[in-house]
Amino acid sequence: MFDKVLIANRGEIALRINRACHEMGVNTVAVHSTVDADAMHVRLADESVCIGGASATESYLNIPAIITAAVVTNSDAIHPGYGFLSESAKFASIVEEHGIGFIGPTSEHIALMGDKIASKAKVKELGIPVVPGSEEAINDIETAISVAKSIGYPILVKASAGGGGRGMQIVREQAELESALSRARSEAGAAFGNDAVYIEKFLERPRHIEIQVMGDNKKTVLHFGERDCSLQRRHQKVLEEAGSPALNADERDTIGKTVCDALAELGYQNAGTVEFLYQDGCFYFIEMNTRLQVEHPVTEMVTGLDIVREQLRVAAGAPLGMSQKDINFSGHAIECRINAENPINFIPSPGQVTDYHPPGGLGVRVDSGLYSGYRVQPYYDSLVSKLIVYGSNRNECLMRLRRTLDEYVIGGIDSTIPLHQEIITQPDFINGEYDIHWLEKMVERRSTS
Ligand code: ADP
């Protein structure tokens, strides 16, 4: 096992990784920007290094500063968390070149899956079902017209380097195609420095269902079941469940096996998530994330497995040490992403937390860096807490979730707790009947009533 791990991240996920390390007897190094010196992830790590200014480009995205921090502290591995450098193949390969362990997949697999056109082609070849669409980048309007005709409107123009739901354009008829294509390309070029776009069939009422996987360096890949992340606003996940209210155990086994067989052939190592749209009983691959996901705790709650612990073990060269039949699913878990935002208009709400009381009790987990007196910074993502609740079935989970949301006090700033309180009282949500567009419609109804 590693002696010392540098955590190249901040906030709740840095704390989460710190916890797993300490439980395994591994020392930790926190890195932080100048404005994060008082953050909880810095206070609870064994050592800390300031790596630069407030803006992420100066600090959490600053590769030379992070590598230097790892070298001077004698860290033997780096965990990138999610966001920031977690899906940078360049960062992973620089870490590897310095003889430091990278707690994640190989840089080759990060690069492959970061290119959505290439990854779709590869997984299709490995037997995973994909959304119908173009197999290559679309460079001219004639090709776009012919692809769109063959799959039928509506279609979606997507960025090959896309992330965070940016650079997507829905096209409902041919007349809109040319302008959507150029809009998508310029948005993708500006956001990702790569203007390659492709076309996919736009699914009208799918759910977003993703499979958590873990691979070791002995070509064993296991799945830890699915998460339903259909509740989204602007293509960003808001609330996630494990398992999906729409899936039965047989469907889970079948898609899980398809994914594991494909990734074992690829030799995939460490944690990953294969994302699908699911409609009318069929799965359609959209992308693979080669990192720990924000929503991983719901999987931990229903499997009893610590995903970060497994990441550390396999990165240190240990075999997974279990087989698929050892992974059992019990009960139900829901995660609410709590953002420092106004719950009505979603305007970010940085500032000082004056009062803080997290909920507790059986089956309740709060992953957060907040404390009373903490100042939420305007420079980073507005996610400040994840409330994760477990119940022996979905109904118990929902009742407990309602109780914990009522109990949670975050004073001094706006938070999206009231949004979650509203979601969980909607009959469609209670019945598990929602798709990826449902939340947007709920928010729209609010603004027109
Ligand atoms: P990103 O990497 O930007 O998050 P994804 O490909 O993962 O992009 O898609 C994000 C979300 O956008 C999905 O969860 C889904 O809500 C929506 N989406 C993506 N592709 C399609 C599609 N073909 N049809 C309908 N919705 C889609």
Residues whose N, C-alpha, C, O or C-beta is under 5 A from the ligand:
A	BS01	ADP	V131 L156 G162 G163 G164 G165 R166 E200 K201 F202 L203 H208 H235 I286 E287 I436
